[in-house]
């Protein structure tokens, strides 16, 4: 079974990875989201209203919500906490990966569920 990162690599348009220095803003809250990301190495902080609500780590994904939201709006700001190596997937390839790789779709849903549970614990 492929991991999410392996699936993203398989379906991504461009080859290679993106290296992001610590402190870089990857996207901001309310931006239009055109890509989702997988973390090959590093950590990303999800920030809402100036507060870190989550640290996303190696092997996890982020940004997928904007690809399935009708308005494609980002709900948080994503900032590289450490130097990161990322892979990305646009909406077209995300939808293709979901259709062609059902386990990828289940993994994305598991990530959503995990994040929702974590956010509920904060409240």
C-alpha positions in Angstrom: 0.0 0.0 0.0 1.3 3.4 -1.0 1.7 6.1 1.7 0.1 9.5 1.0 3.4 11.0 0.2 4.2 8.2 -2.3 0.8 8.7 -3.9 1.4 12.5 -4.2 4.8 11.9 -5.8 3.2 9.4 -8.2 0.5 11.8 -9.3 2.2 15.2 -9.1 2.8 17.1 -12.3 6.3 18.3 -11.7 9.1 16.0 -10.7 11.2 16.7 -7.7 10.5 18.4 -4.4 10.3 21.9 -3.1 12.7 22.9 -0.3 11.2 25.6 2.0 13.3 27.4 4.5 12.1 27.7 8.1 9.9 30.8 8.6 8.5 30.8 5.1 4.8 31.4 4.8 3.5 28.8 2.4 0.0 30.2 2.2 -2.2 32.6 4.2 -5.6 32.3 5.8 -8.3 33.3 3.2 -6.0 32.7 0.2 -7.4 30.7 -2.7 -5.9 27.3 -2.4 -4.7 25.7 -5.6 -2.4 23.0 -4.1 -2.2 20.5 -1.3 1.1 19.4 0.2 2.8 16.4 1.6 5.7 16.8 4.0 8.7 14.6 3.1 10.8 16.2 5.9 10.2 19.0 8.4 7.3 20.6 10.3 4.6 23.1 9.4 2.6 25.2 11.8 -1.0 25.9 11.1 -1.9 29.3 12.4 -5.5 30.7 12.8 -6.0 34.3 14.0 -2.4 34.5 15.0 -2.4 31.3 17.2 -0.7 28.1 16.3 -3.4 25.5 16.3 -1.4 22.5 15.0 2.0 21.3 14.1 2.0 19.1 11.0 4.9 16.7 10.7 6.9 14.6 8.3 4.6 12.1 6.5 1.5 14.2 6.9 -0.5 16.3 4.5 -1.9 19.8 4.6 -3.9 22.2 2.5 -6.2 19.6 1.0 -9.3 21.3 2.4 -9.1 24.2 0.0 -9.1 21.7 -2.9 -12.5 20.3 -1.9 -14.1 23.5 -0.6 -16.4 25.2 -3.2 -14.7 28.5 -2.5 -11.2 27.0 -2.4 -10.4 29.3 0.6 -7.6 28.5 3.1 -8.8 28.3 6.7 -5.3 28.8 8.2 -1.9 30.2 7.5 0.8 27.6 6.9 4.3 28.5 8.1 7.4 26.3 7.9 8.5 25.7 11.5 11.7 24.0 10.3 13.4 23.7 6.9 11.0 21.5 4.9 11.0 19.3 1.9 7.5 19.3 0.3 5.6 17.7 -2.6 2.5 19.2 -3.9 -0.6 18.2 -5.8 -3.0 20.4 -7.7 -6.8 19.9 -7.7 -7.0 18.0 -11.0 -4.3 15.5 -9.9 -5.8 15.3 -6.4 -9.2 14.4 -7.8 -7.5 11.8 -10.1 -5.6 10.3 -7.2 -8.8 10.1 -5.2 -10.6 8.3 -8.1 -7.7 6.0 -9.0 -6.4 5.2 -5.5 -9.2 4.6 -3.0 -6.7 4.1 -0.2 -5.4 7.7 -0.8 -9.0 9.0 -0.3 -9.3 7.0 2.9 -5.9 8.4 4.2 -7.1 12.0 3.4 -10.3 11.3 5.4 -8.3 9.9 8.3 -6.1 13.1 8.3 -9.2 15.2 8.4 -10.7 13.1 11.2 -7.5 13.3 13.2 -7.4 17.1 12.8 -11.0 17.5 13.8 -10.5 15.5 16.9 -7.4 17.5 17.8 -9.2 20.8 17.3 -12.2 19.6 19.4 -9.8 18.9 22.3 -8.5 22.5 22.1 -12.1 23.8 22.6 
